[in-house]
Amino acid sequence: MYYPAFPQKGYTLGICAPSAGVGRKLESFDQSLAVLRRTWAVKETKSVRVNDLRSTDAAGRADELKQLFLDPEVSAVLCASGGDFLYEILPCVDWKAIVDHPKWIMGASDPTSLLFTLTVKYGISTLYGHNAGAFDMVPFHSSLQDCLDILAGRNPVQYSNDLISSDAPFSDGPLHFDRPHAWHSSVNELHASGRCTGGCIDVLKDLIGTPYAPVREYIDQYAEDGFIWYFDDFALSAETFYLTLLQMKYAGWFRNAAAVLIGRVIFPSSNTGMTYEEAARRALGDIPFFTEADIGHTPGAMTMINGAVMNLDYFKGKAKVSFVLR
């Protein structure tokens, strides 16, 4: 696994919009950039501030991504936002240019298909943490600082949250971290390690069986390390989540899996009364799994270092996560 050099203080972060532009929330986006500028300089590509679900056409988005990887001034790349249509750009991406000029790239949600491909197919570690526009949270949660520390190369230990926010998803104004919280698990205690692999499962389901997700080969390459999978479920129903896990299982994705982490679902639903825990239990069998994990779209999310070895320590609802870059 290749780990790019971390951007040091004063270096430049490149921001592009391989999915949606941020034109609808420019004030909060600039507030987020102000946080990043405390440590780094920032350079944006031309389509970042477009107000559309596609910042530009697929070829244009892929070209702006390439520009940042070829730019010698840019030390790391951040995706501006999530969205729905990054999947369109995959055939347009100049993968060779990225592999020949590897840099850290960080995003969350829709950028999953880009991050997953770079790690699983090309062996370059990536960061599933926060998009560039996500650092305007008030109050500034410790998970955001953990993310910035990881991007700077400090690699902190991350802990599960004792409190989470009871506010509605995407609420305006300050968040209130006022609801007691614990991870739910199929086991009372677990100490496990494995290559950290995953992303937004709403996106990953569309990669199964494509050339962008050669998971069998990836598992063969790192079989001795084992794997810890993580899934950020944005809005899949419990039933679709279950069937997607089954499809992954049938495709061999969970071979040598030490554990599966499932984040808090931001828009949960069920057509049959199935719960997400039941879905995981039915699909994963004896593989230890965790639901309500601090991963994904809900505030207080941990940053995942894709391809790194994750050490997971869990006991009765509380978890500690650390990474070894080897």
Residue pairs with C-beta under 8 A, 6 or more apart in sequence:
1 119
1 123
1 124
1 125
1 195
1 222
1 307
1 308
1 325
1 326
2 102
2 123
2 124
2 125
3 125
3 308
3 325
4 76
4 102
4 103
4 104
4 124
4 125
5 75
5 103
6 76
6 104
6 151
6 152
6 153
7 13
7 40
7 75
7 76
7 104
7 151
7 152
8 75
8 152
8 153
9 39
9 40
9 152
10 39
10 40
10 41
11 40
11 41
11 75
11 76
12 40
12 41
12 42
12 43
12 73
12 74
12 75
13 36
13 40
13 41
13 42
13 43
13 74
13 75
13 76
13 77
13 78
13 132
14 43
14 44
14 45
14 67
14 68
14 71
14 74
14 76
14 77
14 78
15 33
15 42
15 43
15 44
15 45
15 48
15 68
15 77
15 78
15 79
15 80
15 132
16 44
16 45
16 47
16 48
16 61
16 64
16 65
16 67
16 68
16 77
16 78
16 79
16 80
17 45
17 47
17 48
17 50
17 55
17 56
17 61
17 64
17 79
17 80
17 81
18 55
18 61
18 62
18 64
18 65
18 79
18 86
18 89
18 107
18 111
18 114
19 53
19 54
19 55
19 61
19 79
19 81
19 82
19 83
19 84
19 85
19 86
19 110
19 111
20 52
20 53
20 54
20 55
20 80
20 81
20 82
20 83
20 84
20 85
20 110
21 47
21 48
21 49
21 50
21 51
21 52
21 54
21 55
21 80
21 81
22 29
22 48
22 49
22 80
22 81
22 133
23 49
23 50
23 51
23 52
24 51
25 133
26 49
28 133
28 136
29 49
29 80
29 132
29 133
29 136
31 135
31 136
32 132
32 133
32 134
32 135
32 136
33 42
33 132
33 135
35 135
35 136
35 140
35 144
35 148
36 42
36 78
36 132
36 135
36 148
39 148
39 152
40 75
43 68
43 71
43 73
43 74
44 80
45 64
45 67
45 68
46 64
47 55
47 56
47 60
47 61
47 64
48 55
48 80
50 56
53 83
53 84
53 85
54 61
54 83
54 85
54 88
55 61
55 80
56 64
58 85
58 88
58 89
58 91
58 92
59 89
59 92
61 86
61 89
61 92
62 89
62 92
62 93
62 94
63 92
65 77
65 89
65 93
65 98
65 114
66 93
66 94
66 97
66 98
68 74
68 77
68 103
69 77
69 97
69 98
69 101
69 102
69 103
70 97
70 101
74 103
75 103
75 104
76 103
76 104
76 105
76 106
76 151
77 103
77 104
77 105
77 106
78 105
78 106
78 107
78 131
78 132
79 105
79 106
79 107
79 108
79 111
79 114
79 131
79 132
80 131
80 132
80 133
81 131
81 132
81 133
82 107
82 108
82 109
82 110
82 111
82 131
83 109
83 110
84 110
85 110
86 110
86 111
86 113
86 114
86 203
87 110
87 113
87 203
87 206
89 114
90 113
90 114
90 117
90 212
93 114
95 117
95 121
95 122
98 118
98 122
98 124
99 122
99 124
102 124
104 125
104 126
104 127
104 151
105 111
105 114
105 115
105 118
105 126
105 127
106 126
106 127
106 128
106 129
106 130
106 131
106 147
106 151
107 114
107 115
107 127
107 128
107 129
107 131
108 128
108 129
108 130
108 131
108 134
108 200
108 232
108 296
108 297
108 301
109 131
109 200
109 203
109 232
109 234
109 297
110 200
110 203
111 131
112 128
112 199
112 200
112 203
112 204
112 232
113 199
113 203
113 204
113 206
113 207
113 212
115 126
115 127
115 128
115 199
115 306
116 126
116 198
116 199
116 203
116 204
116 207
116 212
116 213
116 306
117 207
117 212
117 213
118 124
118 126
119 125
119 126
119 197
119 306
119 307
120 197
120 213
120 214
120 215
120 218
121 211
121 212
121 213
121 214
121 218
123 221
123 307
124 307
125 305
125 306
125 307
125 308
125 325
126 306
126 307
127 147
127 150
127 151
127 303
127 304
127 305
127 306
128 198
128 199
128 230
128 232
128 303
128 304
128 306
129 147
129 150
129 151
129 301
129 303
129 304
130 144
130 147
130 301
130 303
134 144
135 144
135 148
137 144
137 175
137 299
138 173
138 174
138 175
139 174
139 175
139 177
141 175
141 177
141 299
141 300
143 158
143 161
143 294
143 299
143 300
143 301
143 302
143 303
146 156
146 158
146 302
146 303
147 303
149 155
149 156
150 156
150 303
150 305
155 305
155 322
155 323
155 325
157 320
157 321
157 322
158 294
158 302
158 303
158 320
158 321
158 322
159 318
159 319
159 320
159 321
160 181
160 182
160 183
160 293
160 294
160 317
160 318
160 319
160 320
161 177
161 181
161 294
161 300
162 180
162 181
163 177
163 178
163 179
163 180
163 181
164 177
164 179
164 181
164 264
164 294
164 298
164 299
164 300
165 175
165 176
165 177
165 178
165 179
165 298
165 299
165 300
166 176
166 178
166 179
167 175
167 176
169 266
169 267
169 297
169 298
175 299
177 299
177 300
181 292
182 292
182 316
182 317
182 318
183 290
183 291
183 292
183 293
183 294
183 314
183 317
183 318
183 319
184 277
184 290
184 291
184 292
184 317
185 288
185 289
185 290
185 291
185 314
185 317
186 280
186 281
186 284
186 288
186 289
186 290
187 288
187 314
188 315
188 316
189 314
189 315
189 316
190 259
190 288
190 312
190 313
190 314
191 312
191 313
191 314
192 226
192 228
192 258
192 259
192 288
192 311
192 312
193 225
193 226
193 228
193 258
193 309
193 310
193 311
193 312
194 225
194 226
194 227
194 228
194 256
194 257
194 258
194 259
194 309
194 310
195 222
195 225
195 226
195 227
195 228
195 307
195 308
195 309
195 310
196 228
196 230
196 304
196 305
196 306
196 307
196 308
196 309
196 310
196 323
197 218
197 227
197 228
197 229
197 230
197 306
197 307
198 204
198 229
198 230
198 231
198 232
198 261
198 304
198 306
199 230
199 231
199 232
199 306
200 231
200 232
200 233
200 234
200 296
201 231
201 232
201 233
201 236
201 241
201 244
202 233
202 234
202 235
202 236
204 213
204 231
204 244
204 248
205 236
205 240
205 244
205 247
207 213
208 247
208 248
208 251
208 253
209 251
215 251
215 252
215 253
216 251
216 252
219 227
219 252
219 253
219 255
219 256
223 255
223 256
225 309
226 256
226 257
226 258
227 254
227 256
227 257
227 258
228 257
228 258
228 259
228 260
228 261
228 310
228 312
229 253
229 254
229 257
229 259
229 260
229 261
230 260
230 261
230 262
230 263
230 293
230 295
230 304
231 260
231 261
231 262
231 263
231 295
232 263
232 295
232 296
232 297
232 301
233 241
233 262
233 263
233 265
233 266
233 276
233 296
234 265
234 266
234 267
234 296
234 297
235 265
235 266
235 267
235 269
236 244
236 265
237 268
237 269
237 270
237 271
238 268
238 269
238 270
238 272
238 274
238 275
238 276
238 278
238 279
239 270
239 271
239 272
239 274
239 279
241 276
241 279
242 274
242 278
242 279
242 280
242 282
242 283
245 279
245 280
245 283
245 284
246 283
248 254
249 283
249 284
254 260
254 284
254 287
257 287
258 287
258 288
258 312
259 287
259 288
259 289
259 290
259 312
260 280
260 284
260 287
260 288
260 289
260 290
261 289
261 290
261 293
261 295
261 312
262 276
262 280
262 289
262 290
262 291
262 292
262 293
262 295
263 292
263 293
263 294
263 295
263 296
263 297
263 298
263 301
264 292
264 293
264 294
264 295
264 296
264 298
265 276
266 296
266 297
266 298
268 276
276 291
277 291
280 289
280 291
281 289
290 314
290 319
293 302
293 319
294 300
294 301
294 302
294 319
295 301
295 302
295 304
302 321
304 310
305 323
305 325
308 323
308 324
308 325
308 326
309 323
309 324
309 325
309 326
310 321
310 322
310 323
311 321
311 322
311 323
311 324
312 319
312 320
312 321
313 319
313 320
313 321
314 320
